[in-house]
Amino acid sequence: MASIDLDGRRIEIREGDTVASALFRAGVRTFSRSFKYHRARGLYCLSGDCPNCLVNVDGVPGVRACSTPATDGQRVRREHGWPSVERDLLSVLWRLDRLFPVGFYYKMLAHPRRAWPAAEPIVRRVAGLGRVDRAALPPHREARHLHPDVLVIGAGVAGLAAACAAAKRGEQVLIADEGEPAAKLPPGAARTRAEALLARLRARENAVLLERATAVGVYEGPLVPIVGPDLVSIVRPRRVVVATGAVEQHGVFAGNDLPGVWLGRGAVRMAAVHGIAPGRKAVVVGGSPETAAHAEALARAGLEVVAVERGHLLSAHGRRRLSSVRVQTAGGSERIRCDTLVLSLGLVPRDGLLRQADGIPAVVGAGDVVLPGCSPDLAAESGEKAALTPATGERAEDVLPEPASSGVLCLCEDVKVSALELAWQEGFRSTELLKRYATVTMGPCQGALCHGHLRSFVRARGGGTTAAATTSRPPVRPITLADAAAGVHIQIDQRTALHERHLAIGATMEWIGAWKRPERYGDLLAEYWAVRRGVSIMDVGTLGKLMIGGRDAREFLERMYPCTVSTIAPARVRYALLLNESGFIIDDGLICPLDDGRYYCTLSTGGAEQGEAWFRNWAQYWGRRVDIVNRTQALGAINVAGPRAREILAPLCDAPLDNEALPFMRQLEAVVAGVPCRIIRLGFVGELSYELHHPASRSEELWDALLAAGDVVPHGLEVLRLLRLEKGHILIGQDTEFDTTPAKVGLQALVGADKGDFVGKLEHDRLSAIPLDRKLVGLRFPGAAAPVEGAPLLVDGTIVGHVTSSRSSPVLEHGIALAWLRQHHGAFPGTVAAGGLSATVVNGPFYDPEGARLRA
Amino acid sequence: VSFLVLCPHCGDRPYTEFWWGGELPQPLPGQASTGDEEFARVWLRRNAAGTQVEQWYHADGCKRWFVASRNTVDNRFDGID
C-alpha cells in the first residue's frame, strides 16, 4: 500500500490524493502554526491560495499540501511549532498579544541600539513559516524559451475556451495550469464543460498544455515565467489571456482562523472531489449564488447542514479547532455546536497577474477573474472573446462591501483587524502604507485572500484614492531560489588561464570588475622587493587586447587616438589615451603596429568590452574597412619585471634581449620557453620589464618555466598599486573622473598638437583654451605615513581637493599620494594638509624620475 | 524590463544581449556646421518621455551597432535602421 511519512507517522495514500487530502483522511486537522502567534491552522481554501497548509515536503519548506500530489515515500514535516505543530506552547503568544503590537520591532526594540541585534535571532526563530536546509545545495534547474502566439494562464472553462478558440484559428497556443485541469472541480456543469473543452484541445496539434505549471508573473514584452515541475519556461507570447479564476471570499470575524473553518469551494472540493467529509455538522454561511450548491454537496457527503445568512455569523469558538459558532437571531444570539463552518460568501478575482499586467498591451482577462461568479456559459464566451479580440482594461473590483471588525484579516502574516486599527491611528492611512507597516498582503498568498478586505477597511474610514489596489508584484505564487535562477549557466567571475596556478600557491583573490585577480600571495614586502631589487612576474592577462586589421586600419586608428599613429614604426610601441567626444579620457593602453599592417592595441583591465564596442561603433559610422577581433580571452600576458628580468628571461628566449636588440618601448616576436610570445618592453612598475603576450592555452607552461628560472617571486595587485604609484602612473577610474582631460592629469603630451581630426578633438581644443582650475598632483609626506585614499586636502581649513591613491613607499621611506588639487586664491598651493599630515605638492614620478631604471 | 530588441542582423533577441548606446547625437559626428551645433551635439540630450532615436549594440550577438527608435515609456520599438 502506497504511503507517505508525516513526522514519523505512516499515512496511507489513495489514487488522486494530494498531500492535504491524504493527511486529512488520516485525521490530521492542524496543518501548520501561524506566522506570528502560533495559532493552529487547518485546511481552508484547498485552492492553493491560503498559507494554512504549507508544509515541508522532502526537505523543501513552504510547499502547499493542497496542490501537491501525494506520491509514495514522500516525507512530510509540519514546521514551526514548539515542541510540535500539534501541541505548540508558543501559541501563548496569542494571549500576550498586547506585548507585540503592530510594528513592535520598530518601536520596542529600537532603544537601546543593542536591543534589536539581541532580539533578532529570537524573533526570527519564533516567527516564520519554515526552515531552509542550508547544507543542501539546491538542484540546478533548466529553463527553456517559448514563443507561442497566445499564452493562456489557467485551464478552467474560460481558459480552455480561449485556448480552443485561438487554436481553431491556427495559432500556436500554450496553456498552463498550476494543477491538473478540471481535476479540482466538483462534478457539475462547470466540470462537464471543462472536460469537453479539454478533449477538444488535446485533439489540436497546435496547442500545448502544461500541467502543474505556475505562471508567477507578467512582465512587459509580455514575458511570463512559468514554473513547472521539471523546468522553468520563459514564455514570450504575442498575446496573453489571464484566466486565473476567482477565490472564495475570505471571512473575517472572531475565531475565523480556527481549523474547521473552510471556504465554500474548499469544503466542497474535499467532499466531492476527494470523497472525504470535512466534518459531521456544518454551518454554511451564505449569500452567494453558489451557496445552495455548497450546502447540497455537503449534505450529500453526509454532513448535517445548518444554513446561516451572511451577516448573521458573529463569531467562531473552539480550542485548537472549531467547536461552535455564535449567530445572530431575532431575539439576540444563539450558539450552534458544529465542527465545520463553511464560508460561501461569494468570489473575489484571483487577479494578481492581471494587475501586474496593467499598462502592458496584449494582456487580457477572461472568466471569473474579470466576471467573478459567472456561469460556465458566460466563462466560455468570455474566454473565446478574449482569445480573439485583444481588448484590454476589463477588471473586476475586489473591494468587499462591508469591512471586517475583528478576526485575522491576513492569515499569512497574522494581521488582526485590531492591528490595522492601531496602525491607522498611528497615521498609516492608505492601503500601501498599511501594507508596508503591518505587512498585510505581503505573505505567501500575496493578498489573494486579504487584499479586498484591506481595501474595504481603508474605504470604510473615508480613504478614497488611498483605498486603491496595492501594486502587485511577481512572484504571485511562492517559488524557490532555484526556480528564480533556472537556466543560468554563466560563471559570474572571469578568470585568466593562470587562475588555478594562483590558487595553488596561496594567492588571495580579489574582484576587479568581472575579473578575479591575485591580490597578494603572502608576504607583500617580499613581493615588492622582488620587483625593485630582484625579479618578479605578474599575471596581466586581464588587459584588454584588440587586434585591428583591414585596409583602413591605420587611417581608422589615426582618427580614434589623440596621438599620432601613422608615425609609429613596427617594432615600436606607444602609450596612448582614448578620448570620448567630450574630450575626456575613457581608457589608456598601448598601440603596437605589426609588420603586416595590423595593429595590436591593449586596453585597461575591464576596458576590453567597452573599448571594442567603441571601436566598432566608429568603424561602422565611418564605413571603414576595418576588422576588429577582441583577443582578451584568447591571449594571456605575463609581466616579467625587476633589475634581474633580462638575466632570467634571456636564457629562455630564442632572440637577444639586450638594449640594442630590444630597447625601452619596443616590441618583438620571439619564443620563450617554447611558447611563442610578443615581447613588449615597457615599465608600468618603473623597472626593467617585459610583457609576454602569448596564447592563453599556453599560459601555464610559460608561468611554470618563469617561476622555475630561479628565485622568481610573483607579485599581486596590492604591490602593483604601490609600484605604479611610486612612478606616478595613473589608474583610469581610480585617479581619473568622468570628466578628466589629458591636461588635468599632466598627459597633454599624449595629444598630438598639430594632428588632424580625431574623436574628441573639437571639445579637446575648446577645453584646452580654458585655464585649469583642478589638476592631479603628487603629494609627498615627510614621514612614512600616508593618509587614507579619499582624504580631503586642506589649506587654511578650506578643502582644496582629495587623495585618490596613497601608500607608504618602502624604497623612498616616506608617504606618497596622487590627489586632485584645486586652485586656492588664484594659484595651486605648494603645501597642503591631508589626514592630519602636511604634504608637499610635487610633479612627476616619485621614484626614478629620469626613468634610468626602465632603460637599464 | 524584459523586452525584445529587433536586431537588424539577428532578429528578435532578449534585451539582455544588447548594450544601450544612448540617444543618437544630432547632428551626427562631423556634420555640425557651427560651434554651437557641435556643442549641442556632444552635450545636449532630449531625454524624451516618448519616442527617442537611439544607438544599440548587439554585444552578445553580431557585435554590430544599429539605430532604433524606442518609446521610452513602454519600451516599444517603432523603427530600426
Contacts between the chains, C-beta under 8 A, distances in Angstrom:
chain1	res1	chain2	res2	distance
A	219	B	1	7.6
A	219	B	2	4.0
A	220	B	1	6.5
A	220	B	2	5.7
A	220	B	3	5.8
A	220	B	74	7.1
A	220	B	75	6.0
A	221	B	2	4.7
A	221	B	3	5.2
A	221	B	4	6.5
A	223	B	2	3.9
A	223	B	3	8.0
A	236	B	4	6.7
A	359	B	74	7.3
A	361	B	74	7.8
A	581	B	25	7.6
A	581	B	29	7.0
A	581	B	42	5.0
A	582	B	42	5.8
A	582	B	43	7.3
A	609	B	59	6.9
A	612	B	63	7.5
A	613	B	19	6.3
A	613	B	21	7.8
A	613	B	57	5.2
A	613	B	59	6.6
A	613	B	63	7.9
A	613	B	65	7.8
A	616	B	57	7.5
A	616	B	63	6.2
A	616	B	64	7.2
A	616	B	65	6.4
A	617	B	21	6.9
A	617	B	55	7.2
A	617	B	57	7.0
A	617	B	65	5.0
A	620	B	64	6.7
A	620	B	65	5.2
A	621	B	28	7.5
A	621	B	29	6.6
A	621	B	65	7.8
A	757	B	30	7.7
A	759	B	29	7.9
A	762	B	38	5.4
A	762	B	42	7.6
A	763	B	42	5.8
A	766	B	35	7.7
A	766	B	39	8.0
